[in-house]
Amino acid sequence: EDGNNWCSSIAIVRSDRAHVRQNLVERSYGEGININYGSSDAIVEDNRVYGVRAVGIYADSAPNAIIRRNIVLGTSDSKYWRYAKTTGPGIALNTEPYAHTEGGGKLPTSVQSTNVRIYGNLVAYTGHGIAIWGGIPNTAFRNTQIYNNTLVDNGVQFRTMGEDMPDSIFANNILLSISSGTVDVNGSSAGLTTRNNYYGKGDPGGVYSHSGNRYSGLQLAKMSGWRSISSADAVSAADFAPASTSATNGAGYDGHHGAASAKDTYNLDYQANPHNKPMDIGAIRSGPFLHLVPIFTAIIASTLLGEHLALFHVIGFVLILA
């Protein structure tokens, strides 16, 4: 914590098929979970990361990594701020020079963070919700698949440094910028396809425009107070859950649903529940429409039992639907 110590809390180095699961990492100066130096086919899932200065979850020269169903939170404790008012990124991909021959390491240029899947994560109050950084010359984050994440009040919800992302897709993500100075996206990358995302600050234009996007009507259980997170348990998954009337419900892209497998569980949300079909935008599926139960009950009683609908029924229906 002297400003020069970048040691990771959990580091996977030159090790294939690692599985980092169900850990709590909090108040760390270096990376929280760091998959690096050519480590291939790692799975990082079901972890809670809080108040990590450098990067919450980092995949550096880590091909075929899967980062799914994690919750990554920033902190109001300025001791762990990397940027002016936030920690470093929540989730970041990179291909740093030090591990490659160009930087004195042993990895060939061909070993990069390619074929990485990032889905079902909840990220709030970090510097960049999801960041795609640069690295060695000719870096290309090929076939990066970023689906159904919920990114809330990070400095930038999705940040790229302009590196190529051929055959990559960014879909069904919620990008909600609330606090002053926060933005939905910063940067774009050649080869990246985007669709069916929610952008809280309107259409970003360029590669991010799509007819399936939503720009208003999002309703999460928690819509304010995201910048007062002072402990690892101050925010729960329930705070990221969409209301039953949220405009993001059923507005997602189903294309990757059929590609799910025992390894790539795109079909499951943050809580490992099957996604709705059509899919919702965001990491947590919308719940059943329980608020409509009184309406259906009254209608069925009137139709089948001969009960009479009174004025107070109508008033109640209006209030429920409002």
QUIKA-V363102 format. One record per backbone hydrogen bond with DSSP energy under -1.0 kcal/mol. CO is the residue of the C=O (numbers start at 1). NH is the residue of the N-H. If there is no record, write none. Layout:
co:nh
CO:NH
CO:NH
//
This chain:
co:nh
10:34
12:36
18:43
20:45
23:48
25:50
28:53
31:9
32:10
33:58
34:12
35:60
36:14
36:39
40:17
42:66
43:20
44:68
45:22
47:71
48:25
49:73
50:27
53:88
55:32
56:33
57:92
58:35
59:94
61:38
62:65
63:41
65:117
66:44
67:119
68:46
70:122
71:49
72:124
73:51
77:80
78:81
86:82
86:83
88:127
89:56
90:57
91:131
92:59
93:133
94:61
95:136
97:100
99:107
100:103
100:105
101:104
107:101
108:111
110:112
112:114
114:64
116:145
117:67
118:147
119:69
121:150
122:72
123:152
124:74
126:155
127:156
128:90
129:91
130:159
131:93
132:161
134:95
136:139
140:142
142:115
144:169
145:118
146:171
147:120
149:174
150:123
151:176
152:125
155:183
156:129
157:130
158:186
159:132
164:141
165:168
166:143
168:193
169:146
170:195
171:148
172:282
173:198
174:151
175:200
176:153
179:182
183:157
184:158
186:160
189:192
190:165
191:168
193:170
195:172
197:214
198:175
199:202
205:208
206:209
210:213
214:199
217:247
219:243
225:228
229:76
231:234
236:239
237:240
239:222
241:221
243:246
246:249
248:251
248:281
254:257
257:260
264:261
264:266
265:268
267:275
269:272
273:269
279:252
283:270
288:290
289:292
290:293
292:296
293:297
294:298
295:299
296:300
297:301
298:302
299:303
300:304
301:305
301:307
310:314
311:315
312:316
313:317
314:318
315:319
316:320
317:321
318:322
//
